[in-house]
């Protein structure tokens, strides 16, 4: 009896596993070739996924004569809902045919898109949502040469390809300059570092020299990290950024009337902050076809954001000093203590509680 039960259990396990084993590796392949103001493309899928969408069983029935052609509109309608291409406006895909590839258990669908004149194309796919493991590999070609590759799964955000022309460069600038401005304005550690450098005041020439030194420093390391030449882990750079904030605050309190080394500190510490900028830029996505333009544009955006901060903070502090020099000195002192306290908090959090939000 015991052996009979064991045999039944094995049979049940085999039947339960059968559907999982029957499901193929969940991949599809999307090829996009940009040329002469249009896109020629193909979408290659596994026959299992097509059969599922069309409710055909067994899956080999997909290859029966006339089936795919008769139901092409139905299956491509599903593709249209799961594949979004945009060039400043949604692009209309014209499905032109299908090809059966039974030797590879695949089906290939061809399409074209006319009137692609924008400098960038954004793509997003969420094909075959019944399978949460499904992934789509995207190959982007321009004039027959492979330029970009992406992998999309469920929930992956849209990716953008910048066409290698003047229009493409302008699209990169329009994308990455605002990204640089946004990043510096929402980065409390970077803002506090700049404010710490500005607390003790100085001529506009001195302040411009400080900001320029900081820009030179972070531009260098941002480029090194973004180009994968050298990039220390965030576990090192994030606490190091917090330390730079502490040092600036301490320097403000101890310097008194001594020599002003803020421009040197801005240059050296800018090297550290550049690695922090790079981590965000990598998450944003660097277009391989326009690396120079994207790095330049992001740095310009960061510089614009810095100048906005400097303009507001320096003008406000100078106004306070002119109204009451004593209050101005107190603001600088209290502000330096705030800078030290915040830097210390971030340093402890990033070293001992790296999962927390800073």
C-alpha positions in Angstrom: 0.0 0.0 0.0 2.8 2.3 0.9 4.5 1.7 -2.5 1.2 2.4 -4.3 0.9 5.8 -2.5 4.5 6.7 -3.3 3.8 5.9 -7.0 0.6 8.0 -7.0 2.5 10.9 -5.4 5.2 10.7 -8.1 2.6 10.6 -10.8 0.8 13.6 -9.4 4.2 15.5 -9.1 4.9 14.7 -12.8 1.5 15.9 -13.9 1.9 19.1 -11.8 5.3 19.8 -13.3 4.2 19.1 -16.8 2.6 22.6 -17.5 5.7 24.3 -16.2 8.0 22.2 -18.3 5.9 22.8 -21.3 6.3 26.5 -21.0 9.4 27.7 -23.0 12.0 30.2 -21.9 9.9 33.4 -21.9 11.8 35.6 -24.3 10.8 37.7 -27.4 13.1 39.7 -29.7 12.3 43.1 -31.1 14.6 44.6 -33.8 14.2 48.2 -34.9 16.2 49.6 -37.9 16.1 53.3 -38.4 16.9 54.6 -41.9 15.7 57.2 -44.4 13.0 58.6 -42.0 11.4 55.3 -41.3 11.7 52.2 -39.2 11.7 48.6 -40.4 11.2 46.2 -37.6 10.6 42.6 -36.7 9.1 41.0 -33.5 10.1 37.4 -33.0 8.1 35.4 -30.4 7.9 31.8 -29.2 5.1 29.9 -30.7 3.9 29.0 -27.2 3.1 32.7 -26.4 1.3 33.2 -29.7 -0.8 30.0 -29.2 -1.7 31.2 -25.7 -2.8 34.7 -27.0 -4.9 33.1 -29.8 -6.2 30.2 -27.5 -4.8 27.6 -30.0 -4.1 24.1 -28.7 -1.9 22.2 -29.3 0.6 25.0 -30.0 1.6 23.4 -33.3 -1.8 24.5 -34.6 -0.3 28.0 -35.0 1.7 26.7 -38.0 -1.4 25.3 -39.8 -1.8 26.8 -43.3 -3.6 30.1 -43.2 -4.0 30.4 -39.4 -1.5 33.2 -38.8 -2.6 35.2 -41.8 -6.3 34.9 -40.9 -5.7 36.0 -37.3 -2.9 38.5 -37.9 -5.0 41.5 -37.0 -6.0 39.8 -33.7 -2.5 39.0 -32.5 -0.9 42.2 -33.7 -3.6 44.1 -31.8 -2.3 42.5 -28.7 1.2 43.6 -29.7 0.1 47.2 -30.2 -1.2 47.3 -26.7 2.0 45.8 -25.3 4.5 47.8 -27.4 4.7 51.6 -27.2 7.0 53.6 -29.5 7.0 57.4 -29.3 8.8 60.2 -31.1 7.2 63.2 -29.4 3.9 61.5 -30.5 2.8 57.9 -30.5 4.1 56.1 -33.6 1.7 54.0 -35.6 3.0 50.5 -36.4 2.0 49.0 -39.7 2.2 45.2 -39.5 3.2 43.9 -42.9 3.4 40.2 -42.6 4.4 37.1 -40.6 6.8 34.2 -41.0 6.6 30.7 -39.4 9.9 29.3 -38.0 8.9 25.9 -36.8 12.5 24.7 -36.6 13.1 27.2 -33.8 9.6 27.1 -32.4 9.2 30.8 -33.3 7.0 33.1 -35.2 8.3 36.4 -36.7 6.2 39.4 -37.4 7.3 42.2 -39.7 6.3 45.9 -39.5 7.2 49.4 -40.6 6.8 52.9 -39.2 6.8 55.8 -41.6 7.6 59.5 -40.9 10.2 59.1 -38.1 11.8 62.5 -38.2 12.3 63.3 -34.5 15.7 63.3 -32.9 14.8 60.6 -30.4 12.6 57.5 -30.1 11.3 56.2 -26.8 10.3 52.5 -26.5 8.6 50.4 -23.9 7.3 46.8 -24.1 5.1 44.7 -21.9 4.3 41.8 -24.1 2.5 38.7 -23.0 1.5 40.0 -19.5 0.0 36.6 -18.6 3.6 35.5 -18.0 5.3 37.7 -15.3 8.7 36.3 -16.2 8.5 37.3 -19.9 11.4 39.5 -21.2 11.8 41.3 -24.5 15.3 41.9 -25.9 15.4 45.0 -28.1 18.1 45.6 -30.7 18.2 49.1 -32.1 19.9 49.6 -35.5 20.6 52.8 -37.4 21.4 52.5 -41.1 22.0 48.8 -40.6 24.5 49.2 -37.7 23.7 48.0 -34.1 23.6 51.0 -31.9 21.7 50.1 -28.7 20.4 47.1 -26.8 17.8 47.0 -24.1 16.0 44.3 -22.0 12.4 44.9 -21.0 10.4 43.0 -18.4 7.1 43.8 -16.8 7.3 47.2 -15.1 10.5 48.3 -16.9 10.2 52.1 -17.7 10.6 53.4 -21.3 14.1 53.8 -22.8 15.2 56.4 -25.3 17.4 56.2 -28.3 18.9 59.4 -29.7 19.3 59.5 -33.4 22.9 60.4 -34.4 22.2 63.8 -36.0 21.8 67.4 -35.1 18.2 66.8 -34.1 19.4 63.9 -31.9 22.0 66.1 -30.2 19.3 68.8 -29.5 17.0 66.1 -28.0 19.9 65.0 -25.7 20.4 68.6 -24.6 16.7 69.0 -23.9 16.7 65.8 -21.8 19.9 66.0 -19.8 20.2 69.7 -19.0 16.9 69.6 -17.1 18.0 66.3 -15.5 21.2 68.0 -14.2 19.2 71.0 -12.8 16.7 68.7 -11.2 19.3 66.5 -9.6 21.3 69.4 -7.9 18.1 71.0 -6.7 16.7 67.9 -5.1 20.0 66.8 -3.6 20.1 68.1 0.0 23.7 67.0 0.6 25.0 68.8 -2.5 22.9 71.9 -1.6 24.1 71.9 2.0 27.8 71.6 0.8 27.4 74.6 -1.4 25.6 76.6 1.3 28.4 75.7 3.7 31.0 77.2 1.2 28.9 80.4 0.9 28.2 81.0 4.6 31.3 83.2 5.3 30.6 85.3 2.3 33.2 87.0 0.0 33.3 89.0 -3.2 31.4 87.7 -6.2 34.7 87.0 -7.8 35.6 84.7 -4.9 32.3 83.0 -4.9 32.4 82.4 -8.7 35.9 80.9 -8.2 34.6 78.6 -5.6 31.7 77.4 -7.7 33.9 77.0 -10.8 36.4 74.9 -8.8 33.5 72.7 -7.6 32.3 72.3 -11.1 35.7 71.3 -12.4 36.1 68.7 -9.7 32.7 67.0 -10.2 32.9 67.2 -14.0 36.1 65.1 -14.0 34.9 62.3 -11.7 31.4 62.3 -13.2 32.9 61.6 -16.6 35.3 58.9 -15.3 32.4 57.1 -13.5 29.8 57.5 -16.2 32.2 56.1 -18.8 33.1 53.2 -16.5 36.7 54.2 -16.3 36.8 54.5 -12.5 33.8 54.4 -10.1 34.2 53.6 -6.4 31.2 51.9 -4.8 28.4 54.1 -3.3 29.2 52.6 0.1 32.4 54.7 -0.1 31.3 57.8 -2.0 28.1 58.5 0.0 29.8 58.6 3.4 32.7 60.6 1.9 30.2 63.2 0.6 28.9 63.5 4.1 32.4 64.0 5.4 33.0 66.9 3.0 30.0 68.6 4.4 31.4 68.2 8.0 34.8 69.5 7.0 33.3 72.6 5.3 31.3 73.5 8.5 34.3 73.0 10.7 36.5 75.1 8.5 34.0 77.9 8.7 34.2 77.9 12.5 38.0 77.6 12.7 39.2 79.7 9.9 38.4 83.1 11.4 40.3 85.7 9.4 42.9 83.2 8.1 43.6 82.3 4.5 40.6 81.3 2.5 41.1 77.8 1.0 37.4 77.3 0.0 38.2 77.2 -3.7 40.8 74.4 -3.1 38.3 72.5 -0.9 35.6 72.9 -3.5 37.9 71.5 -6.2 39.0 68.5 -4.1 35.6 67.8 -2.6 34.0 68.3 -6.0 35.8 65.1 -7.1 33.9 63.2 -4.4 30.6 64.7 -5.3 31.1 63.9 -8.9 30.8 60.2 -8.1 27.5 60.9 -6.4 26.2 62.6 -9.6 27.4 59.7 -11.7 25.3 57.2 -9.8 22.2 59.1 -10.7 23.2 59.7 -14.3 23.8 55.9 -14.7 20.3 55.2 -13.4 18.9 57.8 -15.8 20.6 56.0 -18.7 23.4 57.3 -20.8 22.8 57.0 -24.6 25.8 55.3 -26.1 25.3 57.1 -29.4 25.5 60.5 -27.8 27.8 60.1 -24.7 29.7 63.4 -25.2 26.5 65.4 -25.6 24.7 63.7 -22.6 27.7 64.2 -20.2 28.1 67.8 -21.4 24.4 68.6 -21.1 24.1 67.0 -17.6 27.1 69.0 -16.4 25.6 72.2 -17.8 22.4 71.4 -16.0 24.2 70.9 -12.7 26.1 74.2 -13.2 22.8 76.0 -13.8 21.3 74.5 -10.7 24.4 75.5 -8.7 24.2 79.1 -10.0 20.5 79.3 -9.0 21.5 78.1 -5.4 24.5 80.5 -5.3 22.4 83.4 -6.5 19.7 82.9 -3.9 21.9 82.0 -0.9 24.7 84.5 -1.5 22.3 87.4 -2.3 20.3 86.6 0.9 23.4 86.4 3.1 24.8 89.6 1.7 21.6 91.4 2.3 21.6 90.3 6.0 25.2 91.4 6.5 24.5 94.8 5.1 21.5 95.3 7.3 23.2 94.1 10.4 26.8 92.7 10.3 26.5 91.1 13.8 23.4 89.1 12.8 25.3 88.2 9.6 28.1 86.7 11.6 25.7 84.8 13.8 23.9 83.4 10.8 27.2 82.1 9.5 28.1 80.6 12.9 24.7 78.9 13.4 24.6 77.8 9.8 28.0 76.2 10.1 26.8 74.2 13.2 23.7 73.1 11.2 26.0 72.0 8.3 28.2 70.0 10.7 25.2 68.4 12.4 23.5 67.4 9.1 26.8 66.0 7.7 27.4 64.0 10.9 23.8 62.6 10.7 24.3 61.6 7.0 27.7 60.1 7.7 26.4 57.9 10.6 23.3 56.9 8.6 25.3 56.0 5.5 28.0 54.0 7.3 25.9 52.2 9.9 22.4 52.3 8.4 23.0 52.2 4.6 19.5 51.1 3.8 18.0 54.3 5.2 17.1 57.3 3.1 19.5 60.2 3.2 
